[in-house]
């Protein structure tokens, strides 16, 4: 059944379906309280959509950036001895290269805590000892080096994280001192021998030579994008790290680069099974597994929590339609008396819910786009006004607020919001459809 708008003088104008025409007419602002509620309903849906899109985009972006930075600056797999330093690492390296020819890089490493000294200032850091050429097959370190620096490692040179350098005011060309646990172990052993009056023990003068730190020139700063690396890692030649840890020719383990980082977990299980319990095999995800899983869980929880905003807007839609039904009771009675079916009455008010949902979705997506486009500028404004960082790099391990949204996320968010709006409209629409036209006209 089609009814043209009263203002239509001829059939040249497009005729709207009966239910949609009345739905739009009831929603048309008339400076009444119902119009205010309708606007608030649209704004409620829009705010819910905006919040969901922004939060999901930031959480997805955070997960993506964290994974990409971890993969970019970490080997895909690490193989270490389950009992201590790995001494016969050359044979293990050859074995891995022979059994897994698809590995793009296999190289030894020494990595652990040490004490960094610069001009009387001390701080804890992580030393990463690598073979300069072998490490390039695993990680493209030169691409992370900031302008003015260079990737050059020998017995007297190192590169370090930019945040670590800034905290100690270190510049290119400065020399730093690295104190490792190997020195302390030697000193402790010699002191015990002195206490036992061992004639072969070193004198106090000789012991001082044991605590002499390794002095290295800083030739470059790297910026990986992950705060924990940039603020705490110093990359040195493998020989220097072995000396600091008093390993002689031993290493902590073997670093491996696979063809695809997403295959790392599956390959890890295979390598672990072949090597046996003598060796421990870990993937790049193990280094920050808790954080990665937490991001996924938080994303799911935030989706459910923020969907409550849309539910609140749905109550506003129901209130609007209930008010319209009460005000239009006489018109509904007339329409039913003229032969309108219950389904047509339901479609009138469900149509109102659909219109509110469509406008709310459109406005919400527009607001979300603006919020995401200016997210980092808004962060800087908040920092300057409130003197407080809402996204500190020391906590989130990233230097900016990331964002990534997919078409699938948009469809799920908007589709769910539309279903909620339709459901909110359907309940009062059913009451309107059951209205007795005789009683409605009599009461009016």
N, C-alpha and C positions, 0 to 999 in steps of 0.2 A: 504494500500500500504506500503510495507516494503522495505527499501533500506539499505543494509549492509554498514558499514563503509568501505571506500576505502582500508583501511589497512587489512581488513579481508580476508585471503587467502582461507578460506574454510567455510563451513556451521557449523563447530564445535563451532564457537564463537556465543554468544548470539546476535540476531538481534534486534535492537531497532526500535520502531515505527518511521515512516518517520518524523512526526512532532517533536517528542522528540529528535531524532537524530540531526536534524538541529538546534533546540533550544539550545542544549548543545554545538554544534559546534560554534554557534554564540557567546556563552558566554565564550568560551575558551579564556583565556588571550593570547594576541598577542602583548603585549607592545604597545598598541594603546590607544588613548584617550577614546575610548569606554570601554576598559577594566577598566580604572581608574573610570569611571562613574559607571560601574557595581559594582566594589568593594565598592564605596561610597554608592550605593543603598543598598547593603547588610548590610553595617555598619549602615546606617540610620534606616533600619528595626530593626536591632539588638539593637540599642540604645533605640528605641521606646519600644520594647518588654521588655528590661531590666528595663527601667524606670517605665513602667506600673506594672510589676510584683513586683518590690521592693516596690513601693508606696502602691499598693493594699495589699501586705503582711504586711507592717508596719501598715497601717490603720486597717486592719482586726485584727492583733495581738493586737493593742492598744485597740480596742473595746472589744476583748475577755478578755484581762488581766484586763481591768478596771471593766468589769462586774464580773469576777471571784473574784477579790479582794473585790469589794463592797459586793458581796453575802457572801464571806468568813468572813467578819468582821462586817456585818450589819445584823440585823434581817430582815426577809422577809416583815413583816408588823409591823406598829406601830399604836396603838389606843390611842388617847388622848382626853381630854375634850375640847370642842369648846369654853369654857368660862374661863378656867384658870386651876389651879392645880386639879388633879384628886384625890378626897378624899375617896370616897367609892370604891377604886380600887379592894379590895378583892372580892366583889360580882361580879364585872365585870370580874375578872379573872376566877372565878368559872363558870360564864355564858358562857364565850368563850370556856372553856374546855369542858363544857357539850354539847353545841350546835355544836362544831367542834371537835369531838374526834380524827380526823386525824391530828390535830396540834401536832407537835413534841415537842413544848416548848412554854410556856406562862409565862412571868415573868415581874415584874414592873421595871421601870427605872426612874432615874432623870438625865436629861442631859441639860447642858447649859454653858454659858461662865463664867469664873472666872479668878482671878488674881493669878498667881503662883509666889512665892518668894523663892529664894535660894541664900544665902550668899550675900544679898544686891542687887541682880539682880531680876528684875520683868519682866514678860512676860504674855501676854494673852494666855489662853488655854481653852479647853473644858473639863468639868468634866463629866464623865459618871458613875453615881451611879447605882450599880447593886446588886442583890442578888447573892453572890458567887456561890452557887450550882445551882440556877435557871438559871443563865446566861450560864452555861455549856451545858444546853439543847438547847440553841440557837446558841452559837458560841463556837468553840473549841479553847478557848483562850490559853490554855497551849501549843498548837502546834505553836503559834506565839511567844512565849517567847524565847528570845535568851539564849544561853548557859550561865550558871552562875547565872541565875535568876530563880524565881519560881512564880507560880500563887498562891498567898496566900493573901487573903483579910480579914482583921478584922478592928476594930475601929482605929488601929494605922498603917496600912500598905496599900500600893497602888502599882500599876504597871503603867508605862507610856511609851509613844512612844519613840523609840530609837533616832529619829531625834531631838525630843524635849529635850531629855536628853543630847545629844551631844552639842546642842546649848548653854546649861547652864553648861556644864561640870559636870553633875551629875553622880555619881557612885552608884553601889549597896550598900545599907546601909546608904546612906545620907538621911537626913530629909529635907522635903520641907514644905512650909507653903502655904495654900490655902485660899485666901480671896474671899468670895462670896458676891453676891448682898444682901443676907438676912441680913448680918451684917450692911451694909450701910443703909438699910431701917430702921432698928432699931435705928441707930444713928440719922438719919434724924428726925424720929418721936420724939425721946427724946429731941432733940435740939428745935424742935417746941414747945414742952410742957414747956421747960425751958423759952423760950421767952415769953410765955403766963403766966409765973409765976405759973404754975400748982403745987400745993403742993405735988402731987403724982409723979412728974417728978424725974428721977434719977439725981444724982449729976454728975458733970464732972468726978469725980473719978470713979463712977459706970459706966458711959458711956464708959470709956476706956476698961472695961471688954467686952463690946459688940463688939468691933472691933478686939478682940483677934482671930487670924486665927487658922484654924485647922492644926496641925502639924502631918505629916504622914511620915513613913519610906518607902523609895523606895526599893522594894524587887525584882523587875524584869522589864526588858524592852521588849516590844513587837515590832515586825516588820511585819506589815500587807501587805506591798508592795504598799500601797496607801499613798502618801506623806502627804496628808491632815490629815490622821489619825496618822501617825508616828510622825508628827511634831506638833501635837496640842491636843492630847487626853491623859487624865489621868483617869484611871479606879480606882474607890474607892468603898468601901462598900456602900450600899444603905443608911444606917443610917447616914453616914458621909455627903453624898450629901444632905440628907434631912435637916441636921443641918446647912450646909452652906447656903442653900436656905431658911432656916427658914420655912420648910414645915410641921413640926411636923410629922404627919403620912401620909401626902399626897405625891403624886408622879406626875411626868409629864405625864406618860402614861404606857401602857402595850406593851411589845415587843412580837412578835409572830414568830415562825418558822413553815413554811408549809412543805408539803412533797416535793414540787418541786418549786424552785424560779421562774420558768417560769410561774407558775400558780398564782403568787402573785397578778398580776393586776386583773385577773378575780375574785379571792377570795376577793380582796379589795372591789370591787363593791358590792359583796354579803354581806360582813360584814357591810359595810357602810349602805346598805339598811335595814338590820335587826336592827342595833343599832339606826338609825335615825339621825337627824341633831344635836342631843345633843353631838355627838362624831365626831371627825375627824379621818379618817383612811388614812394612807399613806403607800406606798410600798417602797421597797429598791430602785426602779428606780426613785422615786420622789426626792430622796436625790441628785441625779446627772443627772436628766433627760435632762437638757440643754446640758450638756457635751456629753451624750450618743447620743442624736439626732444630735449634731454638728458633731460627728465622722462619722455618717452615711452619712450626707449631704456632708461633705468634701471628703469622699471616692468616691461618685458619681461625684462630680465636678472635682476632680483630674483625674478621669478616662477619662472624656471628654477632659480636658486640655492636658493631656499627649498623647492622641490619635492624637493630631495635629502633634506630632513628626513622627508618622507613615504616616500621610498624606503627610508630607514634603518628606519622603522617597519615597512615591508613585509618586510624581512629578519627582523624580530622575529616577525612573523606566521608566516612560513615556518618559523622555528625552533620556534615553539610547536606548529605542526601536525606537524612531523616528530617532535617529542617525543611528542605524543599518539598518532601512528601507531605508534611503537615500543612505547609502553605498552599500547595497545589492539589489538595485533596479533592476540591470541587472539579478542577480540570481533569484530574485522573478519572473521576466518576463519569464525566461527560465523554471522555475518550472511550472508556469501557462500554458506556451505553451505546456509543456509535458503532461498536463492533470490534474494538481493538482486542487482540488476544492477550493472554497473560504474558506470553513470550515477548510480545512487542513492548509491553509495559516494562518488563525486566530489561530489555535492550536499551530503553531510554536512560535508565539510571546506571546501568553498566557502561553505557556509552559515556556518561559523565565521568565515571571512574577512569575509563580509557583516556579521555581527553586530558584529565588532570595528570595521569601517569605519563603521557607523551610530552606534555609541556614541562613537567617536572624532570623527566629524563633529559630533555634537550637543554634546559637551563642548568641542570646539575653537571652535565658534560662540559658545557661552556665554562662554568665556574671552575671545574676541575682542571680544564686545560690552562686557564689563567693561573691557577695556583701552582701547577707543575712547571709552567714556563718561567715563573718568577720565584721559584722556591728558594734558590740560593740567595737572590737579592733580598727576599723577605727575611732570610736567616741573618744576613748582615745587618739589616735594619733593626731586628730584634736585639742583636748583640750590641749595637751602638746605643740603643735606647735603654735596654735593661741591663746592659753590661754583663750579660750571661749568655753562654753558647748553648743553644738547644740541641746541637748535634756535635758534641765534642769528639774530635778525632781520636783522643786517647781512649774513649769508650767504644766507639763504633768502628774504629780501625780504618776509617775512610776520611778523606780530606774535604768532601762535599756531600750534599744530600743527593743520592742517586735516585733515578726513577726509570721504570720500564713497565709499560702496559701493553697487553696484547689484545687483539680483536676478540679472542675467546673470553678474556676477563670482562671486557665491556659487555659482550652479549649475555654473559651469566649475570652480571650485576643489574643491567637494565631489564633483562628478561624476568629476573626474580622480583624486581621492583614493580613491574607491570602486573605480574601475577598477584602480588599483594594488593595492588590498587584495585584490580578487578574483583578479588575476593572481598575486599572491604566494601565495594559498591554492590556486590551481588546480594549480600544479606538484607540490607534495607529494600533493595529492589524486589525481593521476593514478597516482603510485606506489602509493598505497593501493588504488586500483581494480584494479591489475594483480597484487595480492598473491594467491598461490596458497593457497586455504583449507586444503588438505591439509598443505602445508608449515607453515602458520601454526599449525595445531592440533598437529602433530607436535612442532614446536619448543617449544611451550608445555607 
